[in-house]
C-alpha cells in the first residue's frame, strides 16, 4: 500500500476524499490528512510517505511552496495536485516543479480519482525501479573503483608497486593524491571475530560499503574541496584505513592539524556506528617510496593498544611500545594452578589480579596474553573452544576469561579432592586430574608423590575406598561421557582424547558402566 498524505485547507474536501473507495482499489492508504503545507512537512519529517495529494491554494504555505520543499528533501515522493479551473497557471508551475499528476476538484469522483491514482501508481513504480537500478549501478561503480584502489594500496604496502609502475597504477585507480607525505588512520572493529561469525559474506560486504559511504560524507565535511586527497579502503578483517595525502602542505603544523581534524571526524563517525571501533593514527611520514608503508605500519602497531583503550584516539606519537614479554606473575600463576595443594583459592585470585595489573602497566601484547591463557587452561585441563580465545579482544574480556579459569580450577579442586585425605593423596589426585588423559602408571604417580608404588597402592585404597586403576578409569570415563554429550567427535576420537588407547576396550568398559554403547549413550543424552 502506498502511504498517502492529504493536504487541503478545506475540511469537507479532505473528509469527502477519505470516503472514496478508489484509494484501496488502487493500492493506496491515506495515513494522515492536514490543512496546510507546514503541517504536511512536519508529518513527512516523522513518517514514511510515498505520495502527497495537495491543494494548490492554501494559507501559510501553499501547494507550490510545499512541492518545492518535498522535491528538495524527498525527491522520491510523488505529488498529485488538486486544483480548480482558475488555478491553471499554478498547475503549470506545479508540473514544472515536479508534480506527477493533477485533478480538477469539480470533476473529482470515484472513477476520475481511480484513473489518476492508477496512472500515478505506474509512475511511482517506474521511478522506484529506476532508482533501484541507479543505486545498483552506482554500487557496482563504487565496488569496481574500490577494488582498483585496494590493489594499488596493497601493492604499495607490500612493496610490489614502485617507481613508474606505481604511478601508472595510481592513475588507473583514479587516486588524486601523490602520497609523498602521508598519514594513515585505521578504524578497526574491536569484536570482529565474533561479528564475522554471525555475518554472511553478503552482509559483511554490504556493511563495508555502507561504512565507506558514511565515513566519506563525514570526512568531506572536514576537508571540503580537498576531500579527494584521501582514500577510504577496506582491508578486510574489520579494518578500514583512511590514507591521507599531505604532499601539497609545506608547514608541519598545518599537516598535523589536518591529520587531527580527519582523525576526529573518523572518531565521531565510528561512535555513531552500532559496533565498537578503535581509531589508531600514524605520525606524518615523508617519502614517496616508503612513507605510506611506514605510516600504515605505525597505525597497525597502534591497533594493539585497542586491547587496553577502547575510548580514545590512539596516536603513534603519544604512546610507548607494546611489550612482548609476559608479566612475571604469569608463570607463577601457572605453577600455582599446577600445584593446587600449595595455594588457596584467595591466593590464586590475588595472583590473577596482580597479573592483570602488571599487564596493564607493561602494556603486554594482547595476543601474547591470550596465548598464555590457552596454555594455562591446557595445564589445568580446562576445555574451551578455539573461538573463545579468538574473540578475546580487550583486557576486560581477558580478565573475565582468566577469572573463569581460576574459578574452574578451584571448583575442580573442591569437588574432586575429598576432605580429610593425606597430603600424599592430595598430590596424587591433583596429578591424576591433570594427567589422566595421558598413558600414566602407578609407578609414574608414586614418583610424583615421592613414595613407593606398593605403599601408594595400599594408601590410595585405604583413603579413597577404590583401587588406583579403577579410579583412573573412572576419571577417563567421566571425560568420555562429557565429550560424547558436548562434542561431535567420532567415538574413536573420544576414546583417544579421554586416555583410552584401545577403542574396543573402551567400548567394552563403557557398556559395563552404562549398559549401552557409546553411540546409544550419545543419542539418549
Secondary structure, DSSP 8 states (H G I E B T S, - for coil): -EEEEEE-S-HHHHHHHHH-THHHHHTEEEEEEESSHHHHHHHHHHS--SEEEEES--SSS-HHHHHHHHHHH-TT-EEEEEE-GGGHHHHHHHHHHT--EEEEGGG-SHHHHHHHHHHHHHHHHHHHHHHHHHHHHHHHHHHHHHHHHHHHHHHHHTT---HHHHHHHHHHTT-----SEEEEEEEEETTHHHHHHHS-HHHHHHHHHHHHHHHHHHHHHHHGGGGGGEEEEEEETTEEEEEEE-TT---HHHHHHHHHHHHHHHHHHHHHSSS-EEEEE---EE-TTTHHHHHHHHHHHHHGGGGT-SSSEEEGGG----B-S--HHHHHHHHHHHTGGG--HHHHHHHHHHHHHHHHHHTB-HHHHHHHHHHHHHHTT----HHHHHT--SHHHHHHHHHHHHHHHHHHHHHHS-TT--HHHHHHHHHHHHHTTS---HHHHHHHHTS-HHHHHHHHHHHHSS-HHHHHHHHHHHHHHHHHHH----HHHHHHHHT-S-HHHHHHHHHHHHSS-HHHHHHH-
